[in-house]
Amino acid sequence: MEQLSFSTLTFEHPAARKPARVSASLHMPRADGPPADGPVPCMVILTSSAGVQRHREHFYAQELNNAGVAALIVDSFSGRGVRRTVADQTLVSAAQMEGDAFAALALLRSDRRIDPHRIGVMGVSKGGGVTLNAAIAVRQAWRNGFPHLFDLHVAICPGATAQHRNPATHGKPIFFMLAAHDDYTPAPLAVEYAERMRAAGNGAIKVKVYGSAHHGWESIGPVFDIKDAENWSCCRNWIEDDGRHFVVAAGRAMSEPEYQAWARLHCVTKGARAGGGTADLKRRAIGDLLAFLGKHGFVQ
């Protein structure tokens, strides 16, 4: 494992962000693993609101390494003096994490050990939502000329309460891995988003809903309550091409700060459930993930 530090990217639209130093850990496949013919593929792993976790982000990194894929776990929180964003999602925004993800992409493309044409991005919950944002075509115009795209996207229990009104993507493969009993980032909203992306022209979208799963199924054991969790699942809105949020319940478009203030008064609730995972569920999910990566040339 290599510890890295790099500057995030800031994009002028929808809002300029303060520069930050981002830490990350690069996990390369073991020499005694699957044979590598030249540079290896890599997945950038973005964290959930809980931050980097051994049973989640490091678990996925290890499973990817076992299959011959490198993994870069991006810590968007520590460099900004934040431990977790569960109780206040504004402490580190999705836009900031998106800048971190593309800064990581630029870094990896300069590493000769990494195949620049096989770099994907994945994340759970908040990281999953950022993973979807990275696929949306209009957001590339917001990146102020940044030239590179991820080659593949895996969104695990992503928040899809906010969806782009224009869901056209870059056409890269996307895998939605969803939990049927998710009351934090509900699966039906993500299924709807996937269908809208397909209708907008992306034929490389896969959706899998795990019927017994809850949010955060990487946690093995009983389902538990996250009592302080900000729950945005009832705050349905459309993201316009100019970055504003059209809030369905309010019947009008709002700037990002205005939307944040409105939502906390009218639709944000407290609490969610998570966990309930089993070793069998994690094995099945990893099998599905690796099969998806294999279909698209990341795993041999």
Phi, psi and chi 1 to 4 in degrees:
 res  aa     phi    psi   chi1   chi2   chi3   chi4
   1 MET       -  131.8 -179.2  177.1   70.1      -
   2 GLU  -112.9  132.1  -59.6  174.9   30.6      -
   3 GLN   -90.0  129.2  -66.5  -65.5  -27.3      -
   4 LEU  -124.3  158.6  -54.2  175.3      -      -
   5 SER  -142.9  136.2  176.5      -      -      -
   6 PHE  -152.5  162.3   53.5   90.8      -      -
   7 SER   -83.9  138.4  -64.9      -      -      -
   8 THR   -70.2  166.0 -170.3      -      -      -
   9 LEU   -97.0  143.3  -67.5  176.4      -      -
  10 THR  -117.8  136.8   57.9      -      -      -
  11 PHE  -115.2  137.4  -53.9  118.0      -      -
  12 GLU   -66.5  -24.7  -67.8 -176.9    0.0      -
  13 HIS  -125.0  133.4 -169.1   74.9      -      -
  14 PRO   -83.2  -14.0   29.9  -35.6      -      -
  15 ALA  -156.4  138.6      -      -      -      -
  16 ALA   -67.9  144.1      -      -      -      -
  17 ARG  -119.4  151.3  -59.8  -69.8  179.8 -178.4
  18 LYS   -68.6  140.3  -66.7 -179.8  179.8  179.5
  19 PRO   -60.5  150.1  -20.2   31.4      -      -
  20 ALA  -148.8  152.5      -      -      -      -
  21 ARG   -93.1  128.7  -68.8  -64.9  -66.8  178.8
  22 VAL  -111.7  135.4  178.3      -      -      -
  23 SER   -99.5  153.6   61.1      -      -      -
  24 ALA  -155.1  158.7      -      -      -      -
  25 SER  -121.9  126.7   57.9      -      -      -
  26 LEU   -98.4  123.1  178.7   60.8      -      -
  27 HIS  -112.5  111.7  -55.3 -110.1      -      -
  28 MET   -96.0  147.5  -64.0  -64.8  -65.6      -
  29 PRO   -58.4  147.3  -20.7   31.6      -      -
  30 ARG   -69.5  150.0  -71.3  171.5   41.6  171.3
  31 ALA   -62.9  -27.3      -      -      -      -
  32 ASP   -92.7   11.5   59.5   -7.3      -      -
  33 GLY   -85.4 -160.6      -      -      -      -
  34 PRO   -55.6  139.6  -23.4   33.7      -      -
  35 PRO   -62.8  138.8   22.7  -32.5      -      -
  36 ALA  -109.5  126.1      -      -      -      -
  37 ASP  -100.3   84.1 -176.9   14.9      -      -
  38 GLY    90.5 -158.6      -      -      -      -
  39 PRO   -59.4  148.8  -21.9   33.1      -      -
  40 VAL  -102.3  155.1  -61.8      -      -      -
  41 PRO   -68.8  163.5   25.3  -33.2      -      -
  42 CYS  -146.0  144.3 -175.7      -      -      -
  43 MET  -114.2  126.5  -68.2  -64.2  -68.4      -
  44 VAL   -81.4  127.1  171.8      -      -      -
  45 ILE  -109.2  118.0  -58.2  177.4      -      -
  46 LEU   -98.4  146.7  -53.4  176.1      -      -
  47 THR   -86.7  163.4   72.1      -      -      -
  48 SER   -77.7 -178.8   75.4      -      -      -
  49 SER   -63.2  -17.8  -57.9      -      -      -
  50 ALA   -81.5   -6.7      -      -      -      -
  51 GLY    84.0 -174.7      -      -      -      -
  52 VAL   -66.8  125.3  177.7      -      -      -
  53 GLN  -124.9  141.3  -59.6  -74.6  -45.5      -
  54 ARG   -62.3  -41.9  177.1   64.5   54.6 -175.3
  55 HIS   -80.3   -5.7   68.5  -80.6      -      -
  56 ARG  -118.8  -79.7 -178.0  173.0  -65.1  120.9
  57 GLU   -64.0  -42.8  -72.8   78.5   18.9      -
  58 HIS   -69.9  -32.7  -78.9  -84.4      -      -
  59 PHE   -60.5  -48.5  165.2   75.9      -      -
  60 TYR   -64.4  -39.6  -75.1  116.9      -      -
  61 ALA   -59.8  -43.5      -      -      -      -
  62 GLN   -64.5  -43.8 -177.3   61.4   59.9      -
  63 GLU   -64.7  -37.8  -66.5  -65.5  -26.5      -
  64 LEU   -64.3  -44.7  -70.7  166.3      -      -
  65 ASN   -59.0  -41.6  -77.8  179.5      -      -
  66 ASN   -60.8  -26.2  -68.9  -16.6      -      -
  67 ALA   -95.8    6.5      -      -      -      -
  68 GLY    88.6   16.2      -      -      -      -
  69 VAL  -111.8  131.5  179.5      -      -      -
  70 ALA   -73.0  160.8      -      -      -      -
  71 ALA  -141.4  134.9      -      -      -      -
  72 LEU  -116.8  109.4 -178.3   72.5      -      -
  73 ILE   -86.7  117.2  -59.2  174.2      -      -
  74 VAL   -95.7  125.8  177.2      -      -      -
  75 ASP  -101.0   98.4 -179.5   -3.6      -      -
  76 SER   -81.8   -6.0  -69.7      -      -      -
  77 PHE   -99.8  -50.4  -63.4  171.3      -      -
  78 SER   -57.3  -44.4  -63.2      -      -      -
  79 GLY   -65.1  -16.5      -      -      -      -
  80 ARG  -103.0    9.7  -64.8 -178.4  171.4   95.9
  81 GLY    73.0   27.4      -      -      -      -
  82 VAL  -120.4  138.9  174.1      -      -      -
  83 ARG   -95.3  -42.4 -173.1  174.7   68.1   85.4
  84 ARG  -154.0  159.2   66.5 -159.1  -76.6  -92.1
  85 THR  -120.1   14.6   65.5      -      -      -
  86 VAL   -55.3  -45.2  173.7      -      -      -
  87 ALA   -87.2  -14.4      -      -      -      -
  88 ASP  -153.3   98.1 -176.7   -5.5      -      -
  89 GLN   -71.0  -12.5  -65.3  -65.6   -9.7      -
  90 THR   -80.2  -11.2   64.6      -      -      -
  91 LEU   -57.7  -39.5  -67.5  175.1      -      -
  92 VAL  -137.5  119.2  178.3      -      -      -
  93 SER   -84.4  162.3   70.8      -      -      -
  94 ALA   -61.6  -34.7      -      -      -      -
  95 ALA   -64.6  -39.5      -      -      -      -
  96 GLN   -64.2  -42.8  -71.7  172.0  -61.1      -
  97 MET   -64.9  -33.7  -68.9  178.9   65.6      -
  98 GLU   -64.4  -42.3 -171.4  175.4  -14.8      -
  99 GLY   -60.9  -39.4      -      -      -      -
 100 ASP   -62.5  -41.9  -61.4  -12.0      -      -
 101 ALA   -62.4  -43.6      -      -      -      -
 102 PHE   -76.3  -27.6  -79.0   96.5      -      -
 103 ALA   -65.0  -39.7      -      -      -      -
 104 ALA   -63.6  -40.0      -      -      -      -
 105 LEU   -60.3  -45.7  173.7   59.8      -      -
 106 ALA   -61.2  -41.1      -      -      -      -
 107 LEU   -63.0  -45.8 -179.2   69.9      -      -
 108 LEU   -65.9  -35.8  -69.7  169.0      -      -
 109 ARG   -65.8  -17.2  -72.8 -179.4   62.0   88.3
 110 SER   -94.9   -1.9   68.2      -      -      -
 111 ASP   -93.8  117.6 -170.2  -34.2      -      -
 112 ARG   -65.4  -17.1  -66.6 -175.7  178.1 -178.7
 113 ARG   -78.2  -15.2  -62.7  170.2  -64.0  175.1
 114 ILE  -106.8  134.1  -55.8  -61.1      -      -
 115 ASP   -72.8  114.2 -175.9  -15.8      -      -
 116 PRO   -67.4  -12.1   26.8  -35.1      -      -
 117 HIS  -101.3    5.0  -55.8  -65.4      -      -
 118 ARG  -137.4   65.3  -69.7 -173.4  -65.9  168.2
 119 ILE  -121.7  116.0  -58.0  175.9      -      -
 120 GLY  -110.3  176.5      -      -      -      -
 121 VAL  -137.1  142.6   61.1      -      -      -
 122 MET  -147.6  160.7   63.4 -178.9  -72.7      -
 123 GLY  -172.8  159.8      -      -      -      -
 124 VAL  -106.6  136.3  175.0      -      -      -
 125 SER    59.6 -111.6 -168.4      -      -      -
 126 LYS   -58.7  -43.3 -173.8  167.4 -171.5  169.6
 127 GLY   -63.3  -32.1      -      -      -      -
 128 GLY   -67.3  -39.0      -      -      -      -
 129 GLY   -63.8  -40.7      -      -      -      -
 130 VAL   -64.4  -37.4  177.1      -      -      -
 131 THR   -58.4  -41.5  -66.0      -      -      -
 132 LEU   -68.8  -41.3  -65.4 -178.2      -      -
 133 ASN   -58.0  -37.2  -74.8  -14.9      -      -
 134 ALA   -65.0  -17.4      -      -      -      -
 135 ALA   -91.8  -15.7      -      -      -      -
 136 ILE   -77.0  130.0  -66.0  -67.7      -      -
 137 ALA   -63.6  -43.4      -      -      -      -
 138 VAL   -63.4  -26.4   70.6      -      -      -
 139 ARG   -70.0  -22.0  -61.1 -176.1   77.0   93.8
 140 GLN   -64.0  -34.7 -174.4   69.0   -3.7      -
 141 ALA   -66.4  -29.2      -      -      -      -
 142 TRP   -73.1  -16.0  -61.1   -1.6      -      -
 143 ARG   -86.2   11.4  -66.3 -177.3 -163.6  120.7
 144 ASN    58.9   44.1 -157.4   27.3      -      -
 145 GLY    88.2    4.2      -      -      -      -
 146 PHE   -59.3  126.4 -175.6   77.9      -      -
 147 PRO   -88.6  -12.1   31.4  -34.2      -      -
 148 HIS  -107.1  153.3  -55.1  -55.4      -      -
 149 LEU  -127.3  155.0  -62.8  170.7      -      -
 150 PHE   -74.0  150.6  -73.9  100.6      -      -
 151 ASP   -91.5   -8.4  -59.7  -63.5      -      -
 152 LEU  -168.5  149.1  178.7  145.4      -      -
 153 HIS  -133.7  135.2  -56.7 -108.6      -      -
 154 VAL  -129.3  113.5  177.8      -      -      -
 155 ALA  -110.3  114.9      -      -      -      -
 156 ILE  -103.4  116.1  -55.8  172.5      -      -
 157 CYS    48.8   52.4  -63.9      -      -      -
 158 PRO   -77.1  148.9   32.7  -37.1      -      -
 159 GLY   -71.9  130.4      -      -      -      -
 160 ALA  -132.5   24.4      -      -      -      -
 161 THR   -65.9  -39.3  -53.9      -      -      -
 162 ALA   -96.2  119.2      -      -      -      -
 163 GLN  -125.1  144.9  -61.5 -176.8   17.7      -
 164 HIS   -67.3  132.8  -84.5  -93.6      -      -
 165 ARG   -60.6  -38.8 -170.9 -178.6  -65.4  -82.6
 166 ASN   -99.0  100.6  177.3    0.1      -      -
 167 PRO   -88.1   14.7   35.1  -34.8      -      -
 168 ALA   -59.5  135.0      -      -      -      -
 169 THR  -111.5 -177.2   69.6      -      -      -
 170 HIS   -81.3   -1.0  -60.5  -66.7      -      -
 171 GLY    86.4    2.2      -      -      -      -
 172 LYS   -73.7  152.8  -55.1  -65.9 -174.7  178.9
 173 PRO   -61.2  140.5  -23.0   34.0      -      -
 174 ILE  -133.8  132.6  -54.8  173.7      -      -
 175 PHE  -117.6  117.8 -173.5   14.3      -      -
 176 PHE   -93.9  117.3  -71.7   74.0      -      -
 177 MET  -111.0  111.1  -58.0  176.5   72.0      -
 178 LEU  -123.8  157.8  -50.0  174.1      -      -
 179 ALA  -112.3  126.4      -      -      -      -
 180 ALA   -64.0  -29.1      -      -      -      -
 181 HIS  -105.4   31.5  -60.0  -68.7      -      -
 182 ASP   -85.2  115.5 -165.3  -28.6      -      -
 183 ASP  -105.9   11.0   63.6   -1.9      -      -
 184 TYR  -105.4  -50.7 -159.9   10.4      -      -
 185 THR  -129.1   80.8   55.7      -      -      -
 186 PRO   -56.3  135.2  -25.0   35.5      -      -
 187 ALA   -60.2  -40.2      -      -      -      -
 188 PRO   -57.9  -34.3  -28.0   36.9      -      -
 189 LEU   -67.0  -40.9  -68.0  174.8      -      -
 190 ALA   -68.0  -37.6      -      -      -      -
 191 VAL   -61.5  -42.9  171.2      -      -      -
 192 GLU   -60.8  -43.2  175.3 -164.9  -64.0      -
 193 TYR   -62.2  -43.5 -152.6    6.1      -      -
 194 ALA   -59.8  -42.9      -      -      -      -
 195 GLU   -64.4  -38.2  -68.5  172.4  -11.8      -
 196 ARG   -67.6  -37.0  -65.5 -180.0   63.0 -120.9
 197 MET   -65.4  -41.0  -71.2  176.4  178.4      -
 198 ARG   -61.0  -46.6  -76.4 -162.6 -168.1  103.4
 199 ALA   -62.5  -25.7      -      -      -      -
 200 ALA   -86.0    2.7      -      -      -      -
 201 GLY   119.4   -3.9      -      -      -      -
 202 ASN   -90.9  108.3 -169.6  -22.9      -      -
 203 GLY   -91.4    6.4      -      -      -      -
 204 ALA  -111.5   44.0      -      -      -      -
 205 ILE  -111.9  130.8  -68.7  178.7      -      -
 206 LYS  -119.2  139.7  175.3 -179.2  173.7   63.6
 207 VAL  -127.0  130.7  176.9      -      -      -
 208 LYS  -132.2  122.8  177.4   68.1  177.3  -74.8
 209 VAL  -107.3  121.0  180.0      -      -      -
 210 TYR   -87.7  112.9  -64.3   89.1      -      -
 211 GLY   -64.9  -26.7      -      -      -      -
 212 SER  -100.6    1.4   62.3      -      -      -
 213 ALA   -92.8  150.0      -      -      -      -
 214 HIS  -110.5  171.8  -68.4   76.5      -      -
 215 HIS   -57.4  140.4 -169.1   88.9      -      -
 216 GLY    67.4   43.7      -      -      -      -
 217 TRP   -66.3   -8.5   68.1   61.1      -      -
 218 GLU   -65.6  -20.7  -64.2   85.8    2.4      -
 219 SER   -83.0  110.0  -63.3      -      -      -
 220 ILE   -80.5  132.4  -67.0  179.4      -      -
 221 GLY   131.3 -169.3      -      -      -      -
 222 PRO   -67.7  157.9   21.9  -31.3      -      -
 223 VAL   -66.3  139.0  176.3      -      -      -
 224 PHE  -130.3  161.1   57.1   89.2      -      -
 225 ASP   -91.5  134.7  -68.3  -36.5      -      -
 226 ILE  -103.0   88.4  -44.7  173.8      -      -
 227 LYS   -67.3  -29.6  -66.2 -178.3  179.5  179.4
 228 ASP   -95.6    8.1   66.2  -19.3      -      -
 229 ALA   -69.0  129.0      -      -      -      -
 230 GLU   -70.6  122.7  -87.1 -167.9  -18.9      -
 231 ASN  -113.1  111.9 -167.6  -37.1      -      -
 232 TRP  -100.9   14.2  -67.4   71.5      -      -
 233 SER   -67.1  -17.5   62.1      -      -      -
 234 CYS   -98.7    5.0  -65.4      -      -      -
 235 CYS   -97.3   61.6  -60.9      -      -      -
 236 ARG   -64.3  131.1 -172.1   65.1 -175.3  -89.6
 237 ASN  -156.7  160.3   65.6   94.4      -      -
 238 TRP  -109.8  133.7  -57.4  105.8      -      -
 239 ILE   -90.5  118.7  -57.1  172.4      -      -
 240 GLU   -79.2  166.6  -53.2  -72.8   11.6      -
 241 ASP   -67.2  -16.2  -74.4   -2.5      -      -
 242 ASP   -95.0    6.9   62.2    4.8      -      -
 243 GLY    92.4   -9.2      -      -      -      -
 244 ARG   -74.7  158.7  -67.2 -179.4  -56.8  158.7
 245 HIS  -102.6  121.0  -64.8  -98.3      -      -
 246 PHE   -88.8  110.3 -177.8   88.1      -      -
 247 VAL   -89.7  116.3 -179.2      -      -      -
 248 VAL   -58.5  -47.7  177.1      -      -      -
 249 ALA   -66.4  -29.0      -      -      -      -
 250 ALA   -91.1  -20.4      -      -      -      -
 251 GLY    73.6   24.1      -      -      -      -
 252 ARG  -155.1  163.7   61.3 -173.5  177.5   91.1
 253 ALA   -89.6  146.0      -      -      -      -
 254 MET  -135.3  150.8  -56.1  178.7 -172.7      -
 255 SER   -68.5  166.8   67.4      -      -      -
 256 GLU   -57.1  -51.0 -178.5   71.6   28.7      -
 257 PRO   -61.7  -39.2  -22.3   33.8      -      -
 258 GLU   -65.2  -41.2 -173.0 -178.6   10.4      -
 259 TYR   -63.9  -43.9  164.5   65.0      -      -
 260 GLN   -57.6  -44.9  -66.5  -80.7  -14.0      -
 261 ALA   -67.2  -42.9      -      -      -      -
 262 TRP   -62.3  -46.2 -175.1   94.1      -      -
 263 ALA   -61.6  -39.9      -      -      -      -
 264 ARG   -67.2  -23.2  -77.0 -170.4  164.6   81.7
 265 LEU   -86.7  -29.0  -74.4  174.6      -      -
 266 HIS  -118.3  -24.5  -65.0   91.6      -      -
 267 CYS  -141.5  -18.2   59.5      -      -      -
 268 VAL   -72.3  131.9  175.0      -      -      -
 269 THR  -116.9  176.8   60.3      -      -      -
 270 LYS  -114.5  136.9  -79.4  -70.8 -175.0 -177.9
 271 GLY   104.6  146.2      -      -      -      -
 272 ALA  -162.3  166.4      -      -      -      -
 273 ARG  -112.8  150.5  -65.5 -178.9  -60.0  167.1
 274 ALA  -152.5  172.8      -      -      -      -
 275 GLY    88.4 -147.7      -      -      -      -
 276 GLY    76.6   12.4      -      -      -      -
 277 GLY   -74.7  160.3      -      -      -      -
 278 THR  -131.7  159.9   64.8      -      -      -
 279 ALA   -60.6  -37.0      -      -      -      -
 280 ASP   -65.7  -42.8  177.4   66.2      -      -
 281 LEU   -62.1  -43.4  172.6   59.1      -      -
 282 LYS   -64.5  -38.1  -68.6 -179.8   77.0  167.4
 283 ARG   -63.9  -43.6  -79.9 -165.7  -62.5  -90.4
 284 ARG   -65.0  -41.5  -73.4 -169.9  -72.1  120.2
 285 ALA   -65.3  -42.4      -      -      -      -
 286 ILE   -64.0  -39.6  -75.9  -63.2      -      -
 287 GLY   -59.7  -42.7      -      -      -      -
 288 ASP   -66.0  -41.0  -67.5  -24.8      -      -
 289 LEU   -62.0  -47.5  169.6   62.1      -      -
 290 LEU   -68.2  -33.6  -64.6 -179.8      -      -
 291 ALA   -64.2  -41.0      -      -      -      -
 292 PHE   -64.0  -44.5 -178.7   75.5      -      -
 293 LEU   -63.9  -37.5  -64.7 -178.3      -      -
 294 GLY   -65.4  -39.7      -      -      -      -
 295 LYS   -59.9  -30.3  179.7  178.5  178.7  178.8
 296 HIS  -109.1   22.8  -62.8  -72.6      -      -
 297 GLY    81.8   11.6      -      -      -      -
 298 PHE   -88.8  -24.5  -85.9   58.4      -      -
 299 VAL  -127.1  134.8  174.1      -      -      -
 300 GLN   -91.3      -  -64.3 -178.4   -3.2      -
